[in-house]
Amino acid sequence: MNYWLIKSEPFVFSFSKLMEDGFSMWDGVRNYGARNFLRAMEIDDILLFYHSNEGLEIVGIAKVLHTAYPDPTAEKGDWSAIDIVPVKRLERAVSLKEIKQHPELQDIALIKQSRLSVMPVTDMQFEVIMKLAETKL
């Protein structure tokens, strides 16, 4: 199992909306690096759901339901989408400020490659975030 972080602006698509819907296609990714990460995902991989622009915090956990397939929203180009389902809301949201200040998270892609909307998370980074979130999977 792999860990990933996905980012969404909450006014566009929030974790609460994912919880309400129970399922979503994760589409609209138009960055080659992020697209390649989508293509590397496997069923049941764990996704940390990050609210960007508003909130700037990891708020929930989702998982991959269906691996990459052609993004039906793409009018041209070679883009991919995946299907995701919610797992649970974090007991305590983990802010970007906390992540930036934590010594064990200095190499997390959220800081190093902040423009990506999809990025890998190491096992150790996931464990640290879960401790900060006071949440067990």
Contacts in CASP RR format, 6 or more apart in sequence:
PFRMAT RR
TARGET T0000
AUTHOR 0000-0000-0000
METHOD contacts of the structure
MODEL  1
MNYWLIKSEPFVFSFSKLMEDGFSMWDGVRNYGARNFLRAMEIDDILLFY
HSNEGLEIVGIAKVLHTAYPDPTAEKGDWSAIDIVPVKRLERAVSLKEIK
QHPELQDIALIKQSRLSVMPVTDMQFEVIMKLAETKL
1 42 0 8 1.000
1 44 0 8 1.000
1 45 0 8 1.000
1 46 0 8 1.000
2 40 0 8 1.000
2 41 0 8 1.000
2 42 0 8 1.000
2 45 0 8 1.000
2 46 0 8 1.000
2 120 0 8 1.000
3 45 0 8 1.000
3 46 0 8 1.000
3 47 0 8 1.000
3 48 0 8 1.000
3 120 0 8 1.000
3 121 0 8 1.000
3 122 0 8 1.000
3 123 0 8 1.000
3 125 0 8 1.000
3 126 0 8 1.000
4 37 0 8 1.000
4 41 0 8 1.000
4 45 0 8 1.000
4 46 0 8 1.000
4 47 0 8 1.000
4 48 0 8 1.000
4 118 0 8 1.000
4 119 0 8 1.000
4 120 0 8 1.000
4 121 0 8 1.000
5 47 0 8 1.000
5 48 0 8 1.000
5 50 0 8 1.000
5 58 0 8 1.000
5 108 0 8 1.000
5 109 0 8 1.000
5 110 0 8 1.000
5 118 0 8 1.000
5 119 0 8 1.000
5 120 0 8 1.000
5 121 0 8 1.000
6 26 0 8 1.000
6 47 0 8 1.000
6 48 0 8 1.000
6 49 0 8 1.000
6 50 0 8 1.000
6 62 0 8 1.000
6 84 0 8 1.000
6 117 0 8 1.000
6 118 0 8 1.000
7 50 0 8 1.000
7 51 0 8 1.000
7 52 0 8 1.000
7 116 0 8 1.000
7 117 0 8 1.000
7 118 0 8 1.000
8 14 0 8 1.000
8 15 0 8 1.000
8 49 0 8 1.000
8 50 0 8 1.000
8 51 0 8 1.000
8 52 0 8 1.000
8 117 0 8 1.000
9 51 0 8 1.000
9 52 0 8 1.000
9 53 0 8 1.000
9 54 0 8 1.000
10 16 0 8 1.000
10 51 0 8 1.000
10 53 0 8 1.000
10 54 0 8 1.000
10 55 0 8 1.000
11 53 0 8 1.000
11 54 0 8 1.000
13 24 0 8 1.000
14 51 0 8 1.000
15 49 0 8 1.000
15 51 0 8 1.000
15 59 0 8 1.000
15 60 0 8 1.000
15 62 0 8 1.000
15 86 0 8 1.000
15 89 0 8 1.000
17 24 0 8 1.000
18 24 0 8 1.000
18 49 0 8 1.000
18 62 0 8 1.000
18 84 0 8 1.000
18 85 0 8 1.000
18 86 0 8 1.000
19 86 0 8 1.000
19 89 0 8 1.000
22 85 0 8 1.000
22 86 0 8 1.000
23 65 0 8 1.000
23 83 0 8 1.000
23 84 0 8 1.000
23 85 0 8 1.000
24 83 0 8 1.000
24 84 0 8 1.000
24 85 0 8 1.000
25 72 0 8 1.000
25 81 0 8 1.000
25 82 0 8 1.000
25 83 0 8 1.000
25 84 0 8 1.000
26 38 0 8 1.000
26 81 0 8 1.000
26 82 0 8 1.000
26 83 0 8 1.000
26 84 0 8 1.000
27 71 0 8 1.000
27 72 0 8 1.000
27 73 0 8 1.000
27 81 0 8 1.000
28 71 0 8 1.000
28 73 0 8 1.000
28 74 0 8 1.000
28 79 0 8 1.000
28 81 0 8 1.000
29 35 0 8 1.000
29 38 0 8 1.000
29 71 0 8 1.000
29 79 0 8 1.000
29 80 0 8 1.000
29 81 0 8 1.000
29 117 0 8 1.000
29 118 0 8 1.000
30 74 0 8 1.000
30 79 0 8 1.000
31 115 0 8 1.000
31 116 0 8 1.000
31 117 0 8 1.000
33 116 0 8 1.000
33 118 0 8 1.000
34 116 0 8 1.000
34 117 0 8 1.000
34 118 0 8 1.000
34 119 0 8 1.000
35 78 0 8 1.000
35 79 0 8 1.000
35 80 0 8 1.000
35 118 0 8 1.000
37 116 0 8 1.000
37 118 0 8 1.000
37 119 0 8 1.000
37 120 0 8 1.000
38 68 0 8 1.000
38 80 0 8 1.000
38 81 0 8 1.000
38 82 0 8 1.000
38 118 0 8 1.000
39 68 0 8 1.000
39 80 0 8 1.000
40 120 0 8 1.000
41 64 0 8 1.000
41 67 0 8 1.000
41 68 0 8 1.000
41 82 0 8 1.000
42 64 0 8 1.000
42 67 0 8 1.000
43 64 0 8 1.000
43 65 0 8 1.000
43 66 0 8 1.000
43 67 0 8 1.000
44 63 0 8 1.000
44 64 0 8 1.000
45 63 0 8 1.000
45 64 0 8 1.000
46 61 0 8 1.000
46 62 0 8 1.000
46 63 0 8 1.000
46 87 0 8 1.000
46 126 0 8 1.000
46 137 0 8 1.000
47 61 0 8 1.000
47 62 0 8 1.000
47 63 0 8 1.000
47 64 0 8 1.000
47 84 0 8 1.000
48 58 0 8 1.000
48 60 0 8 1.000
48 61 0 8 1.000
48 121 0 8 1.000
48 126 0 8 1.000
48 129 0 8 1.000
49 58 0 8 1.000
49 59 0 8 1.000
49 60 0 8 1.000
49 61 0 8 1.000
49 62 0 8 1.000
49 86 0 8 1.000
50 57 0 8 1.000
50 58 0 8 1.000
50 59 0 8 1.000
50 110 0 8 1.000
51 57 0 8 1.000
51 58 0 8 1.000
51 59 0 8 1.000
52 117 0 8 1.000
55 95 0 8 1.000
56 95 0 8 1.000
56 96 0 8 1.000
56 97 0 8 1.000
57 93 0 8 1.000
57 94 0 8 1.000
57 95 0 8 1.000
57 96 0 8 1.000
58 90 0 8 1.000
58 93 0 8 1.000
58 94 0 8 1.000
58 99 0 8 1.000
58 129 0 8 1.000
58 133 0 8 1.000
59 89 0 8 1.000
59 90 0 8 1.000
59 93 0 8 1.000
60 86 0 8 1.000
60 87 0 8 1.000
60 88 0 8 1.000
60 89 0 8 1.000
60 90 0 8 1.000
60 93 0 8 1.000
61 86 0 8 1.000
61 87 0 8 1.000
61 88 0 8 1.000
61 89 0 8 1.000
61 90 0 8 1.000
61 135 0 8 1.000
61 137 0 8 1.000
62 84 0 8 1.000
62 85 0 8 1.000
62 86 0 8 1.000
62 87 0 8 1.000
63 84 0 8 1.000
63 85 0 8 1.000
63 87 0 8 1.000
64 82 0 8 1.000
64 83 0 8 1.000
64 84 0 8 1.000
65 82 0 8 1.000
65 83 0 8 1.000
65 84 0 8 1.000
65 85 0 8 1.000
66 82 0 8 1.000
66 83 0 8 1.000
67 82 0 8 1.000
68 80 0 8 1.000
68 81 0 8 1.000
68 82 0 8 1.000
69 80 0 8 1.000
69 81 0 8 1.000
69 82 0 8 1.000
70 79 0 8 1.000
70 80 0 8 1.000
70 81 0 8 1.000
71 79 0 8 1.000
71 80 0 8 1.000
71 81 0 8 1.000
72 81 0 8 1.000
73 81 0 8 1.000
87 137 0 8 1.000
88 135 0 8 1.000
90 133 0 8 1.000
90 134 0 8 1.000
90 135 0 8 1.000
91 133 0 8 1.000
91 134 0 8 1.000
91 135 0 8 1.000
92 132 0 8 1.000
92 133 0 8 1.000
92 134 0 8 1.000
92 135 0 8 1.000
93 133 0 8 1.000
94 129 0 8 1.000
94 132 0 8 1.000
94 133 0 8 1.000
96 110 0 8 1.000
98 132 0 8 1.000
99 105 0 8 1.000
99 108 0 8 1.000
99 110 0 8 1.000
99 111 0 8 1.000
99 129 0 8 1.000
100 111 0 8 1.000
102 128 0 8 1.000
102 132 0 8 1.000
104 124 0 8 1.000
104 125 0 8 1.000
104 128 0 8 1.000
105 111 0 8 1.000
105 125 0 8 1.000
105 128 0 8 1.000
105 129 0 8 1.000
107 125 0 8 1.000
108 121 0 8 1.000
108 122 0 8 1.000
108 125 0 8 1.000
109 116 0 8 1.000
109 119 0 8 1.000
109 120 0 8 1.000
109 121 0 8 1.000
110 119 0 8 1.000
113 119 0 8 1.000
121 129 0 8 1.000
130 136 0 8 1.000
130 137 0 8 1.000
END
